[in-house]
Amino acid sequence: MTTRHLLAASAALGLLTLTACGTQTATSDARPAAPASGEGHTIRATQLSHVTDPHEATGMTLLEGPVLTKSGDLYVVDVTAPPGEPKVISVDVKSGDHKGVYSDKTGAYTSAQISPHDGRVYLTEYQSGDVISIAQDGSDRRTFFSGEVDGSPMNPDDIAFDDDGNLYVSDLHGMKTGEAEGRIVRIDRDGAKTTVLADKLAHPNAVMFDPGQKGLWISELAKDTVSYLLLDADKTAVTTQHEAIHVDGGVAQTDSIAVDAEGNLYQALHGRPAMAVFSKYGERLGTVEVPAKEAKGLQSATNVAITPGGRAAYMTVSGPKGGYVYEFDALAKGIRLSNGG
């Protein structure tokens, strides 16, 4: 998400819409004549909360990174929030009421995730390349990681944690049109050591473990593909990697991914307020849709959090109309790994 001087200009903001959320370099510009198997099975989402309106200073709003806290509140980030306005927002999933939790002068945060190691909220900051953490009440800001990885800076987007608290980050790495320079980076839980697990990726956005934490699901925005990276026992190297799913999204592109306890994938779509749902074997199971009468002015569904131990799912949706949280019933129960990213 960008801004060298706080979303330095609307051109930088345009890139922001991209990442936590897609880019305009779609590989296909038309929906296929015949829908993919399962496309017609609609999982209807309903509006829970109207969280934000486009900001006068930035001309847009973009919600990302939903994650449920132990208290039951849903935290989301507003990627394009200007200085002084809430950048992390808490949404009451019962009432839809919301309030600001954290703000600063410069951050453009693209995801939020809670570490199983220390219980803090970790935020990826696209423009500086940092990963920061805050207490769940928004206090005690700390810089967890800053600097270069293998000699070049990161542009981090999504986060996944293993059970030991090590981070796995999708790195858009500049996100230049026509270039495949993205990476998946592992950061040890103390922030001291980094490992590039995969590189030469076409704008990697999602990074998410399978339920057994044997491998990572990743998506590439510029290819509309989901790949599976099988990891070694230490989770420090990729043993095999293959493209597993091609998402026929037309003008829409692959954004973030969540998994449920059965291993089903919920693939968010940039360019369409919907999510494509696949089995772990690539079968299209259905599509999460907002009601047609509400879809006008909504451009993207960026991410989802599924309640650990339950089926209630919360999807962030944004567009010129504003930033919203929609809820739906997932196909299976959530787990810690399905709680945002």
Solvent accessible surface area in square Angstrom, and as a share of the most:
residue,aa,sasa,rsa
1,M,0,0.00
2,T,9,0.05
3,T,0,0.00
4,R,163,0.59
5,H,152,0.68
6,L,40,0.20
7,L,8,0.04
8,A,53,0.41
9,A,56,0.43
10,S,85,0.55
11,A,88,0.68
12,A,19,0.15
13,L,8,0.04
14,G,33,0.32
15,L,46,0.23
16,L,0,0.00
17,T,27,0.16
18,L,19,0.10
19,T,0,0.00
20,A,0,0.00
21,C,0,0.00
22,G,0,0.00
23,T,4,0.03
24,Q,138,0.62
25,T,39,0.22
26,A,39,0.30
27,T,75,0.44
28,S,45,0.29
29,D,121,0.63
30,A,63,0.49
31,R,115,0.42
32,P,54,0.34
33,A,117,0.90
34,A,74,0.57
35,P,91,0.57
36,A,35,0.27
37,S,86,0.55
38,G,25,0.24
39,E,28,0.12
40,G,70,0.67
41,H,100,0.45
42,T,57,0.33
43,I,18,0.09
44,R,125,0.46
45,A,0,0.00
46,T,72,0.42
47,Q,85,0.38
48,L,28,0.14
49,S,6,0.04
50,H,77,0.34
51,V,11,0.07
52,T,17,0.10
53,D,83,0.43
54,P,54,0.34
55,H,19,0.08
56,E,179,0.80
57,A,81,0.63
58,T,13,0.08
59,G,58,0.56
60,M,34,0.15
61,T,4,0.02
62,L,4,0.02
63,L,0,0.00
64,E,0,0.00
65,G,0,0.00
66,P,0,0.00
67,V,0,0.00
68,L,17,0.09
69,T,11,0.07
70,K,204,0.86
71,S,98,0.63
72,G,31,0.30
73,D,41,0.21
74,L,0,0.00
75,Y,18,0.07
76,V,0,0.00
77,V,0,0.00
78,D,2,0.01
79,V,1,0.00
80,T,0,0.00
81,A,0,0.00
82,P,6,0.04
83,P,59,0.37
84,G,66,0.63
85,E,68,0.31
86,P,55,0.35
87,K,1,0.01
88,V,0,0.00
89,I,8,0.04
90,S,5,0.03
91,V,0,0.00
92,D,52,0.27
93,V,32,0.18
94,K,191,0.81
95,S,68,0.44
96,G,8,0.08
97,D,96,0.50
98,H,81,0.36
99,K,138,0.59
100,G,43,0.41
101,V,28,0.16
102,Y,22,0.08
103,S,42,0.27
104,D,31,0.16
105,K,157,0.67
106,T,82,0.48
107,G,2,0.02
108,A,0,0.00
109,Y,1,0.00
110,T,0,0.00
111,S,0,0.00
112,A,0,0.00
113,Q,10,0.05
114,I,28,0.14
115,S,3,0.02
116,P,54,0.34
117,H,94,0.42
118,D,64,0.33
119,G,30,0.29
120,R,22,0.08
121,V,0,0.00
122,Y,13,0.05
123,L,0,0.00
124,T,0,0.00
125,E,8,0.04
126,Y,3,0.01
127,Q,19,0.08
128,S,62,0.40
129,G,1,0.01
130,D,26,0.13
131,V,0,0.00
132,I,0,0.00
133,S,3,0.02
134,I,0,0.00
135,A,25,0.20
136,Q,53,0.24
137,D,108,0.56
138,G,13,0.12
139,S,57,0.37
140,D,72,0.37
141,R,114,0.42
142,R,129,0.47
143,T,74,0.43
144,F,35,0.15
145,F,17,0.07
146,S,67,0.43
147,G,38,0.37
148,E,108,0.48
149,V,1,0.00
150,D,116,0.60
151,G,61,0.59
152,S,28,0.18
153,P,81,0.51
154,M,2,0.01
155,N,15,0.08
156,P,0,0.00
157,D,0,0.00
158,D,2,0.01
159,I,0,0.00
160,A,1,0.01
161,F,2,0.01
162,D,4,0.02
163,D,88,0.46
164,D,88,0.45
165,G,1,0.01
166,N,17,0.09
167,L,1,0.00
168,Y,0,0.00
169,V,0,0.00
170,S,0,0.00
171,D,0,0.00
172,L,1,0.01
173,H,42,0.19
174,G,30,0.29
175,M,12,0.05
176,K,126,0.53
177,T,106,0.62
178,G,80,0.77
179,E,72,0.32
180,A,47,0.37
181,E,84,0.38
182,G,1,0.01
183,R,13,0.05
184,I,0,0.00
185,V,0,0.00
186,R,20,0.07
187,I,0,0.00
188,D,33,0.17
189,R,113,0.41
190,D,107,0.55
191,G,14,0.14
192,A,86,0.67
193,K,121,0.51
194,T,38,0.22
195,T,35,0.20
196,V,39,0.23
197,L,17,0.08
198,A,9,0.07
199,D,77,0.40
200,K,160,0.68
201,L,7,0.03
202,A,10,0.08
203,H,5,0.02
204,P,0,0.00
205,N,0,0.00
206,A,0,0.00
207,V,2,0.01
208,M,3,0.01
209,F,0,0.00
210,D,19,0.10
211,P,51,0.32
212,G,55,0.53
213,Q,24,0.11
214,K,140,0.59
215,G,0,0.00
216,L,0,0.00
217,W,15,0.05
218,I,0,0.00
219,S,0,0.00
220,E,7,0.03
221,L,0,0.00
222,A,20,0.16
223,K,78,0.33
224,D,1,0.01
225,T,8,0.04
226,V,1,0.00
227,S,3,0.02
228,Y,34,0.13
229,L,0,0.00
230,L,65,0.32
231,L,12,0.06
232,D,47,0.24
233,A,103,0.80
234,D,104,0.54
235,K,44,0.19
236,T,50,0.29
237,A,45,0.35
238,V,39,0.22
239,T,77,0.45
240,T,77,0.45
241,Q,89,0.40
242,H,100,0.44
243,E,99,0.44
244,A,39,0.30
245,I,12,0.06
246,H,105,0.47
247,V,3,0.02
248,D,64,0.33
249,G,5,0.04
250,G,2,0.01
251,V,99,0.57
252,A,1,0.01
253,Q,3,0.01
254,T,0,0.00
255,D,0,0.00
256,S,1,0.01
257,I,5,0.02
258,A,0,0.00
259,V,0,0.00
260,D,0,0.00
261,A,44,0.34
262,E,115,0.52
263,G,3,0.03
264,N,17,0.09
265,L,1,0.00
266,Y,0,0.00
267,Q,1,0.00
268,A,0,0.00
269,L,3,0.01
270,H,10,0.05
271,G,35,0.34
272,R,40,0.15
273,P,18,0.11
274,A,0,0.00
275,M,0,0.00
276,A,0,0.00
277,V,0,0.00
278,F,8,0.03
279,S,16,0.10
280,K,102,0.43
281,Y,186,0.71
282,G,27,0.26
283,E,105,0.47
284,R,16,0.06
285,L,45,0.22
286,G,0,0.00
287,T,0,0.00
288,V,0,0.00
289,E,38,0.17
290,V,5,0.03
291,P,24,0.15
292,A,94,0.73
293,K,180,0.76
294,E,40,0.18
295,A,30,0.23
296,K,178,0.76
297,G,28,0.27
298,L,10,0.05
299,Q,90,0.40
300,S,3,0.02
301,A,0,0.00
302,T,0,0.00
303,N,1,0.00
304,V,0,0.00
305,A,0,0.00
306,I,0,0.00
307,T,41,0.24
308,P,62,0.39
309,G,56,0.54
310,G,20,0.20
311,R,113,0.41
312,A,39,0.30
313,A,0,0.00
314,Y,16,0.06
315,M,0,0.00
316,T,0,0.00
317,V,0,0.00
318,S,3,0.02
319,G,11,0.10
320,P,86,0.54
321,K,77,0.32
322,G,0,0.00
323,G,0,0.00
324,Y,12,0.04
325,V,0,0.00
326,Y,0,0.00
327,E,55,0.25
328,F,10,0.04
329,D,88,0.46
330,A,0,0.00
331,L,64,0.32
332,A,13,0.10
333,K,118,0.50
334,G,3,0.03
335,I,44,0.22
336,R,75,0.27
337,L,11,0.05
338,S,0,0.00
339,N,16,0.08
340,G,1,0.01
341,G,3,0.03
